[in-house]
Amino acid sequence: MHSKQILIGLGLAFALFATSPVAANDSPPVKKSNSGICHARGTTYYAQTKHFTPYATLDACLKSGGRLPKR
């Protein structure tokens, strides 16, 4: 029973990452926070942003409805 649940969980995780704007990895080029702010790699709050949607470019993040940080 447990192995079936693990396989279902792995399948769901794969489906989530397969549909994200960028392939899942540890350090996407741009992170859109849950509050809708686009953080590019190397900016002030990039490393602190833990809950995000990854994007390949800042332009893609902005086109998805994100915005630039105020500072």
Biopython code that builds the backbone (N, CA, C, O; Angstrom):
import numpy as np
from Bio.PDB.StructureBuilder import StructureBuilder

atoms = [
    (1, "MET", "N", (0.820, -1.199, 0.000)),
    (1, "MET", "CA", (0.000, 0.000, 0.000)),
    (1, "MET", "C", (0.861, 1.258, 0.000)),
    (1, "MET", "O", (0.560, 2.208, -0.723)),
    (2, "HIS", "N", (1.914, 1.280, 0.790)),
    (2, "HIS", "CA", (2.759, 2.468, 0.870)),
    (2, "HIS", "C", (3.468, 2.745, -0.452)),
    (2, "HIS", "O", (3.604, 3.902, -0.850)),
    (3, "SER", "N", (3.918, 1.703, -1.130)),
    (3, "SER", "CA", (4.631, 1.936, -2.391)),
    (3, "SER", "C", (3.701, 2.537, -3.443)),
    (3, "SER", "O", (4.138, 3.332, -4.274)),
    (4, "LYS", "N", (2.430, 2.163, -3.412)),
    (4, "LYS", "CA", (1.471, 2.740, -4.354)),
    (4, "LYS", "C", (1.285, 4.230, -4.061)),
    (4, "LYS", "O", (1.195, 5.030, -4.993)),
    (5, "GLN", "N", (1.226, 4.617, -2.779)),
    (5, "GLN", "CA", (1.083, 6.015, -2.409)),
    (5, "GLN", "C", (2.320, 6.813, -2.807)),
    (5, "GLN", "O", (2.213, 7.963, -3.234)),
    (6, "ILE", "N", (3.483, 6.204, -2.666)),
    (6, "ILE", "CA", (4.729, 6.877, -3.054)),
    (6, "ILE", "C", (4.743, 7.121, -4.557)),
    (6, "ILE", "O", (5.116, 8.203, -5.010)),
    (7, "LEU", "N", (4.340, 6.127, -5.323)),
    (7, "LEU", "CA", (4.313, 6.284, -6.780)),
    (7, "LEU", "C", (3.319, 7.365, -7.199)),
    (7, "LEU", "O", (3.592, 8.140, -8.115)),
    (8, "ILE", "N", (2.182, 7.417, -6.538)),
    (8, "ILE", "CA", (1.198, 8.459, -6.854)),
    (8, "ILE", "C", (1.782, 9.826, -6.519)),
    (8, "ILE", "O", (1.636, 10.769, -7.297)),
    (9, "GLY", "N", (2.446, 9.941, -5.360)),
    (9, "GLY", "CA", (3.066, 11.209, -4.960)),
    (9, "GLY", "C", (4.141, 11.639, -5.937)),
    (9, "GLY", "O", (4.229, 12.816, -6.288)),
    (10, "LEU", "N", (4.956, 10.701, -6.378)),
    (10, "LEU", "CA", (6.000, 11.022, -7.352)),
    (10, "LEU", "C", (5.389, 11.474, -8.673)),
    (10, "LEU", "O", (5.892, 12.396, -9.316)),
    (11, "GLY", "N", (4.313, 10.825, -9.068)),
    (11, "GLY", "CA", (3.640, 11.214, -10.308)),
    (11, "GLY", "C", (3.074, 12.626, -10.221)),
    (11, "GLY", "O", (3.174, 13.403, -11.170)),
    (12, "LEU", "N", (2.479, 12.950, -9.076)),
    (12, "LEU", "CA", (1.946, 14.300, -8.887)),
    (12, "LEU", "C", (3.064, 15.337, -8.876)),
    (12, "LEU", "O", (2.920, 16.413, -9.456)),
    (13, "ALA", "N", (4.181, 15.016, -8.214)),
    (13, "ALA", "CA", (5.314, 15.945, -8.178)),
    (13, "ALA", "C", (5.858, 16.163, -9.583)),
    (13, "ALA", "O", (6.154, 17.296, -9.964)),
    (14, "PHE", "N", (5.991, 15.096, -10.353)),
    (14, "PHE", "CA", (6.478, 15.236, -11.724)),
    (14, "PHE", "C", (5.540, 16.097, -12.552)),
    (14, "PHE", "O", (5.990, 16.949, -13.318)),
    (15, "ALA", "N", (4.233, 15.881, -12.403)),
    (15, "ALA", "CA", (3.259, 16.663, -13.165)),
    (15, "ALA", "C", (3.358, 18.144, -12.798)),
    (15, "ALA", "O", (3.249, 19.003, -13.673)),
    (16, "LEU", "N", (3.559, 18.446, -11.540)),
    (16, "LEU", "CA", (3.694, 19.833, -11.104)),
    (16, "LEU", "C", (4.910, 20.488, -11.736)),
    (16, "LEU", "O", (4.810, 21.589, -12.278)),
    (17, "PHE", "N", (6.059, 19.823, -11.672)),
    (17, "PHE", "CA", (7.283, 20.397, -12.218)),
    (17, "PHE", "C", (7.271, 20.425, -13.744)),
    (17, "PHE", "O", (7.857, 21.324, -14.348)),
    (18, "ALA", "N", (6.627, 19.477, -14.357)),
    (18, "ALA", "CA", (6.588, 19.439, -15.820)),
    (18, "ALA", "C", (5.755, 20.582, -16.392)),
    (18, "ALA", "O", (5.953, 20.978, -17.540)),
    (19, "THR", "N", (4.823, 21.117, -15.595)),
    (19, "THR", "CA", (3.978, 22.189, -16.096)),
    (19, "THR", "C", (4.440, 23.568, -15.649)),
    (19, "THR", "O", (3.825, 24.568, -16.020)),
    (20, "SER", "N", (5.519, 23.645, -14.853)),
    (20, "SER", "CA", (5.999, 24.946, -14.408)),
    (20, "SER", "C", (6.695, 25.659, -15.563)),
    (20, "SER", "O", (7.163, 24.999, -16.491)),
    (21, "PRO", "N", (6.778, 27.010, -15.530)),
    (21, "PRO", "CA", (7.378, 27.764, -16.628)),
    (21, "PRO", "C", (8.848, 27.454, -16.867)),
    (21, "PRO", "O", (9.357, 27.750, -17.947)),
    (22, "VAL", "N", (9.542, 26.875, -15.908)),
    (22, "VAL", "CA", (10.951, 26.525, -16.032)),
    (22, "VAL", "C", (11.117, 25.128, -15.466)),
    (22, "VAL", "O", (10.435, 24.773, -14.504)),
    (23, "ALA", "N", (12.000, 24.330, -16.032)),
    (23, "ALA", "CA", (12.271, 23.021, -15.462)),
    (23, "ALA", "C", (12.728, 23.189, -14.019)),
    (23, "ALA", "O", (13.468, 24.119, -13.696)),
    (24, "ALA", "N", (12.283, 22.282, -13.157)),
    (24, "ALA", "CA", (12.615, 22.394, -11.730)),
    (24, "ALA", "C", (14.119, 22.230, -11.516)),
    (24, "ALA", "O", (14.722, 21.260, -11.974)),
    (25, "ASN", "N", (14.699, 23.179, -10.827)),
    (25, "ASN", "CA", (16.088, 23.064, -10.407)),
    (25, "ASN", "C", (16.273, 23.912, -9.161)),
    (25, "ASN", "O", (15.327, 24.553, -8.703)),
    (26, "ASP", "N", (17.455, 23.925, -8.617)),
    (26, "ASP", "CA", (17.685, 24.631, -7.357)),
    (26, "ASP", "C", (17.753, 26.143, -7.506)),
    (26, "ASP", "O", (17.502, 26.866, -6.541)),
    (27, "SER", "N", (18.080, 26.625, -8.673)),
    (27, "SER", "CA", (18.312, 28.055, -8.821)),
    (27, "SER", "C", (17.782, 28.581, -10.154)),
    (27, "SER", "O", (18.549, 28.749, -11.102)),
    (28, "PRO", "N", (16.478, 28.840, -10.233)),
    (28, "PRO", "CA", (15.946, 29.374, -11.490)),
    (28, "PRO", "C", (16.429, 30.802, -11.718)),
    (28, "PRO", "O", (16.755, 31.495, -10.755)),
    (29, "PRO", "N", (16.484, 31.251, -12.949)),
    (29, "PRO", "CA", (16.942, 32.611, -13.242)),
    (29, "PRO", "C", (16.079, 33.693, -12.593)),
    (29, "PRO", "O", (16.590, 34.728, -12.166)),
    (30, "VAL", "N", (14.761, 33.448, -12.520)),
    (30, "VAL", "CA", (13.832, 34.435, -11.943)),
    (30, "VAL", "C", (12.818, 33.698, -11.072)),
    (30, "VAL", "O", (12.321, 32.635, -11.443)),
    (31, "LYS", "N", (12.519, 34.278, -9.907)),
    (31, "LYS", "CA", (11.511, 33.733, -9.003)),
    (31, "LYS", "C", (10.391, 34.751, -8.850)),
    (31, "LYS", "O", (10.645, 35.916, -8.545)),
    (32, "LYS", "N", (9.143, 34.313, -9.063)),
    (32, "LYS", "CA", (8.000, 35.187, -8.777)),
    (32, "LYS", "C", (7.426, 34.747, -7.437)),
    (32, "LYS", "O", (6.903, 33.640, -7.311)),
    (33, "SER", "N", (7.527, 35.613, -6.445)),
    (33, "SER", "CA", (7.050, 35.296, -5.102)),
    (33, "SER", "C", (5.531, 35.162, -5.086)),
    (33, "SER", "O", (4.843, 35.564, -6.024)),
    (34, "ASN", "N", (5.030, 34.593, -4.004)),
    (34, "ASN", "CA", (3.579, 34.452, -3.859)),
    (34, "ASN", "C", (2.869, 35.799, -3.859)),
    (34, "ASN", "O", (1.676, 35.871, -4.153)),
    (35, "SER", "N", (3.593, 36.869, -3.531)),
    (35, "SER", "CA", (2.999, 38.202, -3.558)),
    (35, "SER", "C", (3.109, 38.854, -4.939)),
    (35, "SER", "O", (2.708, 40.006, -5.105)),
    (36, "GLY", "N", (3.653, 38.128, -5.945)),
    (36, "GLY", "CA", (3.680, 38.604, -7.320)),
    (36, "GLY", "C", (4.881, 39.448, -7.701)),
    (36, "GLY", "O", (4.860, 40.124, -8.730)),
    (37, "ILE", "N", (5.934, 39.420, -6.885)),
    (37, "ILE", "CA", (7.129, 40.211, -7.179)),
    (37, "ILE", "C", (8.157, 39.326, -7.889)),
    (37, "ILE", "O", (8.455, 38.226, -7.426)),
    (38, "CYS", "N", (8.693, 39.803, -9.003)),
    (38, "CYS", "CA", (9.690, 39.068, -9.776)),
    (38, "CYS", "C", (11.090, 39.407, -9.269)),
    (38, "CYS", "O", (11.500, 40.567, -9.286)),
    (39, "HIS", "N", (11.816, 38.388, -8.818)),
    (39, "HIS", "CA", (13.172, 38.560, -8.295)),
    (39, "HIS", "C", (14.155, 37.857, -9.222)),
    (39, "HIS", "O", (14.135, 36.632, -9.342)),
    (40, "ALA", "N", (15.013, 38.629, -9.875)),
    (40, "ALA", "CA", (16.035, 38.055, -10.749)),
    (40, "ALA", "C", (17.224, 37.601, -9.915)),
    (40, "ALA", "O", (17.491, 38.159, -8.851)),
    (41, "ARG", "N", (17.934, 36.591, -10.397)),
    (41, "ARG", "CA", (19.127, 36.087, -9.709)),
    (41, "ARG", "C", (20.103, 37.245, -9.479)),
    (41, "ARG", "O", (20.374, 38.025, -10.392)),
    (42, "GLY", "N", (20.622, 37.351, -8.264)),
    (42, "GLY", "CA", (21.588, 38.386, -7.937)),
    (42, "GLY", "C", (20.969, 39.631, -7.313)),
    (42, "GLY", "O", (21.697, 40.521, -6.874)),
    (43, "THR", "N", (19.638, 39.712, -7.263)),
    (43, "THR", "CA", (19.004, 40.873, -6.642)),
    (43, "THR", "C", (18.873, 40.664, -5.129)),
    (43, "THR", "O", (19.094, 39.566, -4.618)),
    (44, "THR", "N", (18.513, 41.732, -4.431)),
    (44, "THR", "CA", (18.523, 41.752, -2.969)),
    (44, "THR", "C", (17.761, 40.608, -2.315)),
    (44, "THR", "O", (18.301, 39.957, -1.422)),
    (45, "TYR", "N", (16.531, 40.343, -2.727)),
    (45, "TYR", "CA", (15.701, 39.359, -2.035)),
    (45, "TYR", "C", (15.590, 38.012, -2.755)),
    (45, "TYR", "O", (14.780, 37.170, -2.366)),
    (46, "TYR", "N", (16.385, 37.805, -3.788)),
    (46, "TYR", "CA", (16.322, 36.546, -4.544)),
    (46, "TYR", "C", (16.536, 35.342, -3.630)),
    (46, "TYR", "O", (15.723, 34.417, -3.628)),
    (47, "ALA", "N", (17.605, 35.343, -2.866)),
    (47, "ALA", "CA", (17.937, 34.188, -2.024)),
    (47, "ALA", "C", (16.929, 33.982, -0.897)),
    (47, "ALA", "O", (16.738, 32.858, -0.433)),
    (48, "GLN", "N", (16.286, 35.057, -0.457)),
    (48, "GLN", "CA", (15.318, 34.950, 0.637)),
    (48, "GLN", "C", (13.943, 34.476, 0.170)),
    (48, "GLN", "O", (13.110, 34.093, 0.991)),
    (49, "THR", "N", (13.703, 34.498, -1.120)),
    (49, "THR", "CA", (12.408, 34.100, -1.663)),
    (49, "THR", "C", (12.336, 32.574, -1.703)),
    (49, "THR", "O", (13.014, 31.931, -2.505)),
    (50, "LYS", "N", (11.507, 32.005, -0.828)),
    (50, "LYS", "CA", (11.423, 30.542, -0.695)),
    (50, "LYS", "C", (10.195, 29.948, -1.370)),
    (50, "LYS", "O", (10.261, 28.825, -1.868)),
    (51, "HIS", "N", (9.079, 30.665, -1.403)),
    (51, "HIS", "CA", (7.842, 30.177, -2.017)),
    (51, "HIS", "C", (7.616, 30.982, -3.289)),
    (51, "HIS", "O", (7.278, 32.165, -3.235)),
    (52, "PHE", "N", (7.808, 30.322, -4.448)),
    (52, "PHE", "CA", (7.833, 31.052, -5.707)),
    (52, "PHE", "C", (7.452, 30.167, -6.877)),
    (52, "PHE", "O", (7.361, 28.945, -6.761)),
    (53, "THR", "N", (7.231, 30.821, -8.006)),
    (53, "THR", "CA", (7.083, 30.156, -9.294)),
    (53, "THR", "C", (8.317, 30.529, -10.105)),
    (53, "THR", "O", (8.627, 31.713, -10.240)),
    (54, "PRO", "N", (9.031, 29.538, -10.649)),
    (54, "PRO", "CA", (10.244, 29.838, -11.413)),
    (54, "PRO", "C", (9.935, 30.282, -12.846)),
    (54, "PRO", "O", (8.972, 29.821, -13.459)),
    (55, "TYR", "N", (10.765, 31.178, -13.362)),
    (55, "TYR", "CA", (10.659, 31.647, -14.747)),
    (55, "TYR", "C", (12.038, 31.689, -15.382)),
    (55, "TYR", "O", (13.045, 31.870, -14.698)),
    (56, "ALA", "N", (12.073, 31.519, -16.698)),
    (56, "ALA", "CA", (13.337, 31.521, -17.429)),
    (56, "ALA", "C", (13.880, 32.941, -17.612)),
    (56, "ALA", "O", (15.093, 33.149, -17.651)),
    (57, "THR", "N", (12.970, 33.914, -17.724)),
    (57, "THR", "CA", (13.402, 35.300, -17.943)),
    (57, "THR", "C", (12.559, 36.254, -17.101)),
    (57, "THR", "O", (11.451, 35.921, -16.681)),
    (58, "LEU", "N", (13.100, 37.431, -16.868)),
    (58, "LEU", "CA", (12.366, 38.465, -16.151)),
    (58, "LEU", "C", (11.146, 38.892, -16.967)),
    (58, "LEU", "O", (10.080, 39.147, -16.406)),
    (59, "ASP", "N", (11.300, 38.970, -18.273)),
    (59, "ASP", "CA", (10.186, 39.348, -19.147)),
    (59, "ASP", "C", (9.029, 38.357, -19.026)),
    (59, "ASP", "O", (7.869, 38.766, -18.974)),
    (60, "ALA", "N", (9.332, 37.068, -18.981)),
    (60, "ALA", "CA", (8.284, 36.049, -18.836)),
    (60, "ALA", "C", (7.565, 36.200, -17.501)),
    (60, "ALA", "O", (6.346, 36.041, -17.430)),
    (61, "CYS", "N", (8.301, 36.500, -16.457)),
    (61, "CYS", "CA", (7.704, 36.715, -15.135)),
    (61, "CYS", "C", (6.772, 37.920, -15.155)),
    (61, "CYS", "O", (5.656, 37.862, -14.638)),
    (62, "LEU", "N", (7.235, 39.003, -15.751)),
    (62, "LEU", "CA", (6.423, 40.219, -15.822)),
    (62, "LEU", "C", (5.162, 39.998, -16.665)),
    (62, "LEU", "O", (4.087, 40.483, -16.313)),
    (63, "LYS", "N", (5.294, 39.273, -17.770)),
    (63, "LYS", "CA", (4.148, 38.994, -18.641)),
    (63, "LYS", "C", (3.121, 38.094, -17.956)),
    (63, "LYS", "O", (1.951, 38.090, -18.339)),
    (64, "SER", "N", (3.548, 37.333, -16.948)),
    (64, "SER", "CA", (2.623, 36.446, -16.229)),
    (64, "SER", "C", (1.816, 37.209, -15.178)),
    (64, "SER", "O", (0.990, 36.627, -14.475)),
    (65, "GLY", "N", (2.063, 38.508, -15.079)),
    (65, "GLY", "CA", (1.339, 39.313, -14.108)),
    (65, "GLY", "C", (2.196, 39.768, -12.932)),
    (65, "GLY", "O", (1.702, 40.440, -12.026)),
    (66, "GLY", "N", (3.464, 39.410, -12.941)),
    (66, "GLY", "CA", (4.371, 39.832, -11.868)),
    (66, "GLY", "C", (4.775, 41.289, -12.022)),
    (66, "GLY", "O", (4.499, 41.927, -13.039)),
    (67, "ARG", "N", (5.433, 41.798, -10.990)),
    (67, "ARG", "CA", (5.924, 43.171, -11.045)),
    (67, "ARG", "C", (7.356, 43.212, -10.503)),
    (67, "ARG", "O", (7.814, 42.282, -9.838)),
    (68, "LEU", "N", (8.047, 44.312, -10.804)),
    (68, "LEU", "CA", (9.400, 44.503, -10.290)),
    (68, "LEU", "C", (9.330, 44.919, -8.823)),
    (68, "LEU", "O", (8.334, 45.502, -8.394)),
    (69, "PRO", "N", (10.383, 44.624, -8.046)),
    (69, "PRO", "CA", (10.428, 45.110, -6.664)),
    (69, "PRO", "C", (10.464, 46.635, -6.634)),
    (69, "PRO", "O", (10.961, 47.262, -7.569)),
    (70, "LYS", "N", (9.943, 47.229, -5.573)),
    (70, "LYS", "CA", (9.951, 48.687, -5.456)),
    (70, "LYS", "C", (11.352, 49.204, -5.174)),
    (70, "LYS", "O", (11.665, 50.344, -5.519)),
    (71, "ARG", "N", (12.209, 48.387, -4.551)),
    (71, "ARG", "CA", (13.590, 48.818, -4.297)),
    (71, "ARG", "C", (14.557, 47.867, -4.943)),
    (71, "ARG", "O", (15.769, 48.057, -4.844)),
]
sb = StructureBuilder()
sb.init_structure("model")
sb.init_model(0)
sb.init_chain("A")
sb.init_seg("    ")
for serial, (resi, resn, name, xyz) in enumerate(atoms, 1):
    if name == "N":
        sb.init_residue(resn, " ", resi, " ")
    sb.init_atom(name, np.array(xyz, "f"), 0.0, 1.0, " ", f" {name:<3s}", serial, name[0])
structure = sb.get_structure()
